[in-house]
Amino acid sequence: MKWLVLFLLSIGLLVSAQPKQCLLSDFYGLSWIGEPTMRHMELSRWITTNGDSCTSEQLVTLWNNLAMWSGVADSAEIRAKVLYYHARAREREKK
């Protein structure tokens, strides 16, 4: 039993050590959450967690599809986060 717990903990550490990636398909997958409040929270969390690893092109794609993907969970908060991370991505890409 303790080997199983040790194995599960080591898998958890490996997963948490993976570099963050900006996979828009993950964002799109979250958009299928049925409850709008929960969908809004998860989409906002995804942008906060993965925004710094996105390129400016990916963030433009996200911006252009945000209304369609988030539906009624679209908000000024999510849009502001996309704009914030887009500005940071542009600065990173200039260097």
C-alpha positions as CSV (number, residue, x, y, z in Angstrom):
1,M,0.0,0.0,0.0
2,K,2.8,2.4,0.8
3,W,4.4,1.7,-2.6
4,L,1.2,2.8,-4.3
5,V,1.1,6.0,-2.3
6,L,4.8,6.6,-3.1
7,F,4.1,6.0,-6.8
8,L,1.2,8.4,-6.9
9,L,3.1,11.1,-5.1
10,S,6.0,10.7,-7.5
11,I,3.7,11.0,-10.5
12,G,2.2,14.1,-8.9
13,L,5.6,15.7,-8.6
14,L,6.5,14.8,-12.1
15,V,3.3,16.4,-13.5
16,S,3.8,19.6,-11.4
17,A,7.4,19.9,-12.6
18,Q,6.4,20.0,-16.2
19,P,7.0,23.3,-17.9
20,K,3.8,25.4,-18.4
21,Q,2.5,25.4,-22.0
22,C,0.0,27.5,-23.8
23,L,-2.3,25.0,-25.4
24,L,-5.4,26.7,-26.6
25,S,-7.0,23.3,-27.0
26,D,-7.0,23.1,-23.1
27,F,-8.7,26.5,-22.9
28,Y,-11.3,25.3,-25.5
29,G,-11.8,22.2,-23.5
30,L,-12.7,24.2,-20.4
31,S,-15.2,26.1,-22.5
32,W,-17.4,23.0,-22.5
33,I,-18.1,23.3,-18.7
34,G,-21.9,23.7,-18.5
35,E,-22.2,26.0,-15.5
36,P,-21.3,29.5,-16.6
37,T,-19.9,30.6,-13.2
38,M,-17.7,27.6,-12.9
39,R,-16.6,28.0,-16.6
40,H,-15.7,31.6,-15.9
41,M,-13.6,30.7,-12.9
42,E,-11.8,27.9,-14.7
43,L,-11.1,30.0,-17.8
44,S,-9.8,32.9,-15.7
45,R,-7.6,30.5,-13.8
46,W,-6.2,29.0,-17.0
47,I,-5.3,32.4,-18.3
48,T,-3.6,33.4,-15.1
49,T,-1.7,30.1,-15.0
50,N,-0.7,29.8,-18.7
51,G,-0.8,33.4,-19.9
52,D,3.0,34.0,-19.6
53,S,3.8,31.0,-21.7
54,C,1.6,32.1,-24.6
55,T,2.8,33.9,-27.7
56,S,1.2,37.1,-28.9
57,E,-0.3,35.2,-31.9
58,Q,-1.9,32.6,-29.5
59,L,-3.3,35.4,-27.4
60,V,-4.8,37.1,-30.5
61,T,-6.4,33.8,-31.5
62,L,-7.7,33.5,-28.0
63,W,-9.1,37.0,-28.1
64,N,-10.8,36.5,-31.4
65,N,-12.5,33.3,-30.3
66,L,-13.2,34.3,-26.7
67,A,-16.9,35.2,-27.2
68,M,-17.6,32.0,-29.0
69,W,-15.6,29.8,-26.6
70,S,-16.7,31.3,-23.3
71,G,-20.3,32.2,-24.1
72,V,-22.0,34.0,-21.3
73,A,-18.9,33.5,-19.1
74,D,-17.1,36.1,-21.2
75,S,-16.3,39.1,-19.0
76,A,-14.2,42.2,-18.8
77,E,-11.9,40.4,-16.2
78,I,-11.0,37.7,-18.7
79,R,-10.6,40.2,-21.5
80,A,-8.3,42.4,-19.3
81,K,-6.1,39.3,-18.5
82,V,-5.8,38.5,-22.2
83,L,-4.8,42.1,-23.0
84,Y,-2.3,42.1,-20.1
85,Y,-0.6,38.9,-21.2
86,H,-0.6,40.0,-24.8
87,A,1.3,43.2,-23.8
88,R,3.8,41.0,-21.9
89,A,4.2,38.6,-24.8
90,R,4.9,41.5,-27.2
91,E,7.6,42.8,-24.8
92,R,9.1,39.4,-24.6
93,E,9.1,38.9,-28.4
94,K,10.8,42.3,-28.9
95,K,13.9,41.1,-27.0
